[in-house]
Amino acid sequence: MPADGYLERFKREGRVVVVGASLAGLRAAETLRDEGFAGTLTMVGDEPYEPYDRPPLSKGVLLSRTTADRTALPRRRALDADWRLGIAATGLDMAAKRVRLADGEEIEYDRLLIATGVRARPWPHEREAELDGVFVLRTRDDATAFQKRLADGPRRVFVIGAGFTGSEIASACREREISVTVAERGAAPLVGALGGVVGEVAAQLQRENGVDLRTGVMVTGLEGDSAGRVRAAHLSDGSSVETDVVVVSLGATRNTEWLAGSGLGAGPRGIACDAGCRAFDIRGIVTDDIFVAGDVARSPHPLFGYQFLSLEHWGNAVSQAETAAHNMLCESVDRRPHMWVPAFWSSQFGVNIKSVGVPSMGTEILISQGSLAERRFVGVYGYQGRVIGAVTFDQARWLPFYEHLIETTAPFPPPFPTVDRRPEGARPVPADFPDPSVPTHGPTVTLSGYSPADRRMTFTPGRH
């Protein structure tokens, strides 16, 4: 049968399985229906909830402005899907085109989309992680449990890790007038994502808002009392902090373990796929019936040297899901590449932080507008003589301009003057990112080399 005949029959009668009842999974399913897929659609999710929005969990939910059960994602259309919620996928048989579920069932597919995302990296010492009062924040249930504990009025919250989520948690605690200590192994908050120059601004912001910020230290242990409740955190500098709540914010682990032995190019860095979202197998050969989208995907990007990028970004999940769904229904000549420029935002301590591009690739930074001292500025990152990223503190209206510079590989430093450039922006300075060989939870963009079959990455924090 000609390929176009197969596609028409697939659209009418085919079977699509989406593993991951996530933002990416939902938007892909909606796009499939929008573009004429009338076959069987099965949605598999390990949580018992239909897809929900995660950013409010570390913002509105912790401030009691909303509840976790009100974070469901709005639907663009009816899906007519078979939902398998609260049942994790446990295996994939690529030859038989079957997904195995935790309850023993196997679901057959003609095309598969994997959108399993990431999970919070737990405290690595299991007995300490199980103490009452030790939390992570990633899921609805995490947010509900943590919010209830905040409502009880703890004496102190101890946050391990000052990436975006950890910093947002600290901000929410201070807004609730709860004492908070933050421990960060790097030199400053956000240093893995935005570098030391901007990280120092974030550090000043935290301290001025009453955060007890400890940088350049690792947590060597969590101590519990006789009833199994956390009571103290011990640090590598010999100090201890008494606390009744600990939040572990050490970044994310990609949900790929269920694919072990499947033959798919999946590992700790994510699932490798081409620019059209088709997954690679472990030999580096692209599949034609398995697609990937969202936080779990790692795909090559032409703007960043065709390195594989893993992006933990809301907008990327939507864009990649729509591209994957479109390509599932197309001839190869009609497929389109996923070319989304990374963008990220965070709100903390009354400041709106937004970035575009890949700041963590930058070796230099230029403060092109505003002032670091006033916490209102634009920082532009340079790499090998071109603009690679930008970050704004309360200056988000300029981001589209800098996004255009990134897309057009504009020279760095930018040759133009700006109206509000201060003396500190007269010349670039080192961006001061930490050594990339040291494990860090900071970046929301992870560069992972050029090989689709590369599974070599270990994270052995020992003590944070």
N, C-alpha and C positions, 0 to 999 in steps of 0.2 A: 504494500500500500504506500502511495506517495506520502512524503512527510507531512504535507499540508492536510492530507486526509486523516492521518493519525492525529494531528493536532485538533482537528475539528471533532473527531470522535472523543479524544481526551477531554475536550471542553464540555462535551455533552455527558459523558459517562465515566470519566476518569476518577481516580481516588487520590486525594491529596491528604497527607497527614502533616499537621503542624505540631512539632514537639516544642512546647514552651508557650504557656498561656500568658504571654507577656505583652508589653507595648508593641514590640516588633511582631510577635505572633498575631496579635489582633489586627494591626494595620495591614499585614500581608494578607490575612484572610479576607478583609474588607476589599482590598485591591483585587484579589482573585475574583470575587463576586462582581465587582464593578466592571471588570474587563471580560466578563462573559463566561466564567467558569460555572457550570451548572451541575457538576458531578458531586461525588461524596466528599465532604470536608470534615475531618476529625481533628479536634483540638485537644491535645494532651497537656496537662499541667500538674506539677507535683504539689502545688498548694490547693486547698479546697475552694479558692476564690476565683471568680472570673477576673480578667486582666484589670489591674489597678495602677494608679500613678504613684511612682516612688518618691519624687522630689518633695511632696508635701509631708512625707513621714519625718524628715529631719528638720522641717520648718514648722508648718501649721499645726501638725499633730502634737509635737512636743510643747507647743505654746498653748495647747487646748483651744485653738481657734477652729479646729475641725476634729473629727474622729477618723480613725483608720478605716472604718467601714463606709466612710463617705468619700473614699478616694478612687472609686471605680472609674475607669476610663470611659468617656462618652463614646457612644456608638455612632458611626457614620451611616450605618445601614444594618438591616437584618442579615444574619449570616447563614441561617439554616444549617447549623453545624451540629455535630455530635460531640458534646463536651465530655471529656474524661478527666475530671478534676480530682485532685487529691491522690492521684496515682502516678508515680514517677515512671519515666522510661528507664529501663535497665539494660537494654541491649539493642543492637542493630545487626540484622543479617542483610548485607548489601546484595548478595547473590539472589536470595529469595524475596528481596524487597519487603522485609517485615521489620516492624518495631516491636520489641518485647516490653511489656509493662510489668510493674512490680506485683500485680495480682495474677501473673501467669499468662495473661491474654497476649496474643500476637495480632497486630493490625497490619494488613497488607496495604501497600501504597503503589501508585504509579509515579508520583513525584512527592518528595519529602522536603519540608522546610524545617531546619533546626534553628530555634530561637531560644535556647535554654538559658542564656544570660550568665550572670555571675552570682555568687553568694558571698556573704561576709566571711572574711578570713577569721577563724576563731582564735582565741588565746591558745597557744600551742601546748600548754600543759593542762592535760584533761582534768585532773582533780581540782586544780585552781579554777578552771573555766566553769566547773559545775557548782561553785559556791553561790549561795543565794545572794543576789545583788550584782552579779556579773552579767553584763548584757553585750550583745552586738545589735546593730541597727541596719536592717536591710529589708525585712518583710513587714507585712501588716501586723502579724503577731508580735514581732520584735517591737514595733512602735507602740502597740497597745500596752504591752507589758511594761515598757520603759516609761511611757507617759503616766501610767498608774503609780509607778514608784516615785516619779517626780511630784505627783499630786500629793503624795504622803509627806512631802517636805523633808527630804534627806538633809543631813547636816552638811555633807559635801559629796560632790560627784567628781570622780577621777577619770579623766579621758586619756586613753593610751593612743597616741597618734594625732598629729595636727595637720592632716590633709583636709580636704574640703568638708567631708562629713564630720570629722572630729571637731573642726572649727565651728561648724554650724551647730553642733550639739552644745559646745561651750557657750556660744552666743545665746542659744535658747535658755540655757541654765541661768546665765547672768540676767537675761530679761525677766526670768521668774525669781530673781534675787536669791538664787541658790549659789552657795560657794562652790567654786570649781577649780580644780587643778588639772593642767594639761601637761603630759610628758611627751616629748618629741625627741627622737634620736638625732634628727637633723639639727642644723643651726637655727632654724626658724620655722614657723608654720608655713605651709604651702610651698616649701622650698623645692620639693620634688617636681611640682607642677609649674611653678612660676619663677624659680631661681631665688638666690639669696638677696638680690637688690629689692625685689618686691616682697620677699619673705620678711625682711626686716620691718617693712611698713606694717605687715600683718601682725608681727610680734608686738609692735608698739600699740596697735589697735587693741589687741587682746589685753595687754597689761593696763592700758588706760581705762578699760572697761571692767577692771577688777579681777581678771583671770590670773591665777597663780601659775604662770607659764614656766616650765622647766625644759630647757633645750639642751641638746648635746648629752642627754642621759637616756639610759635604757631601763626598763622595768625588769628587775631581776626576780620578782616573785610577788604573788598575791597571798595574803595571809587571812585565814578565816578564824572565827571563834569556835567555841565548843559546840555551838548549835549549827555550824555549817554556813554562817553568814560572813561575807567578806568584811574585814575590819581594817585592813591596811594594805598599802602598796609599798614595796621596797624598791629603791632605785640604785643604779650602778654607782652613784657618787656617795653611797653610804647612808643617805637620808631615807626616811620613811614618811609616808603621808597617811594619817588616819582618815578613813573614808567608809561610807556604808553603801556606796554605789560605784561600780566601775563600768565604763563603756570601752569596749575593745574596738578601736577604729584603725585597723591595720590594712585596709584595702580589701581587695576582692580576689576570689578564686573562680576561675571559669569552670562552668559546669560541663565538663567533657568526660568525666570518669566512666560514664555509662557507655561510652563508645570504645573503651579499651578492647582490643582484639577484633574490632569490626573491619579493620583495613582502611578506615577513613583517616585523613591527615589531621588528627586531633591530639592535643596534648595540653600541658599547663598554659601555653600561650593562647590557646583557643583553637578554633577550627579554621584551617587555611582554605581560602576560596579565591577565585579569580575576580577580576573587576566586575564581572557579571553575576557574582554571588554564587557561582557553582563551586561545590566543595571539591578539594583535591583528595585523592587517596594517598596512602603512605608512600607510594612510589613517585608522587609528584604528577600523576596523571589526573586530569580534570574529569569529574563525573558529569553526567548529563541529566541525572534525575534527583540529585540531592543538592539543595540550596541552603545557604546560611545567611542569617541576618542578626543584627544587634550586637550586644556586648560580647557575645561568645565568638564572633567572627574576627578573623584577621585577614586583611585583603590588601593587595598592592595599590599604591596611590601615586599617579604620575607626578603630582606636585612635590612629592617628598621622596624623589629618587627611586620610585617604584619599590620602596621598602614595604613590607607588610606592616599595617597599622591595626592595632586593636583599640577601639574607641568606646569608652564608657560614657556615652553622650546620648541624651534624650533625642535630639534632632537627628543624629546619625541613625538611631534605631528605626525611626519613622522612614527616613529616606531610603535606607538600605532595604527595609522590608518591602517598600513599594517597588523598588527596582527588582528585587528577587521575585516577587509575585508576577510582575510584568514579564520577566524573562522566562518564567516557568511555562507561560502560555504562548511563547513566540518561536518562530524560526530563528536560527542564529543571526541572520542578516538584520532582523528587527530588534535584536536585543540591545540593551543600552548599558553603559558602564555606570557603576556607582562612584560618583565624583564629588561627593559632599565634602565641603571644607569643614574640618572640625570646629565646633563652637561649644562653649560651656558657660554656665552662669552659676553664681552663688550669692546668697544674701547673708551677711553676718555683721553683727555689731553696727547695724544701721547703714552699712555700705553695700552697694550693688557692684559685684565683681563679675566681669565678663571677659572671656578670652575667645580668640579666633585663631585658626591655624594650629601649629604645633610649637608652642613656646619652648617646650623642653628640648627641642632640637637646637635652639639658639645658643650661640656662644657669646653674643654681645646683646646689650639692651641699650636703647636710646629713649630717654623720656622726652617724647616729641611734643607733648602738650601738658599743661598744668604743672603740678608740683607734688613731689613725694611727701613733703612736709604737711601739705594740706589734705593728703589722702584723696586727691581729685586729680587724676592724671591719665595719660595714655603712654604705655610703654610698648615700644616696637622692638621685636627680636630679630637679630640677623644671623645668618648662617652662610658661610662661603660667599659673602658679597651680595646676598639677596634677602628680601624680607620673608621671614618664615612664620611669624606669629605676632600677635599683639594682645595686650591686656589693658582693660580699662577699670579704673575705680571711679564710680559715679560719673562716667563720661561715655556711656554706651552709645550715644547717638553717632559717635565717630566710627564705630566698628565696621559698618558696611564699606566705608572708604578704605580702611586697612585690609579688609577681606579682599577687595579688588586688587590691592597691591600684591597680596599673596598669590592670588589667582593669575596675575600677569607676571609673576616672578620679577617684581620691581627691584631695583638696586637698593642695597643697604650700605651706609645709612641713607634714608630718604633725602634727596637733594633739596627739597623745598623747605622754606621757612614756615613756621606756623605763628599765628597771632599771639598765642599765650605760651610760647616756649620760654622757659626760664634758663638761667645760666647753667643749671644742672643738666640741661638737655643739649648743651653745646656740642658734646661729642659722645660717642658710645663708650660704655664701660663693660667689663666682663659681667655676664648675666649671673655667674656664680651658682651654677647647678651642682648638686652633689655628684660624687663619683658614681657613674652609672653601673659599676660593678658591685656596688653596695646595694643590697635589697632595700627597696623603698616602696612605700604605699602611696606616694604622692601623686604621680602623674595620672591623669585621666586619659592620656594617649600613651600607648606603649608601642615603641618601634621594635620589631622582632625579626630583623634581617630579611634575607632574600629567598630563603628556601621554603617552599610550601610543605616539605616533609620534615622540617626541623622541629623536633620535639624536645630538644635539650634545654630545659630550664628547671632549676630547683629553687625553692624558697625555704631556707633553713634559718629562721630568725633566732633560734635558741631562746635568748631573752631579748625582748624588745628594748 
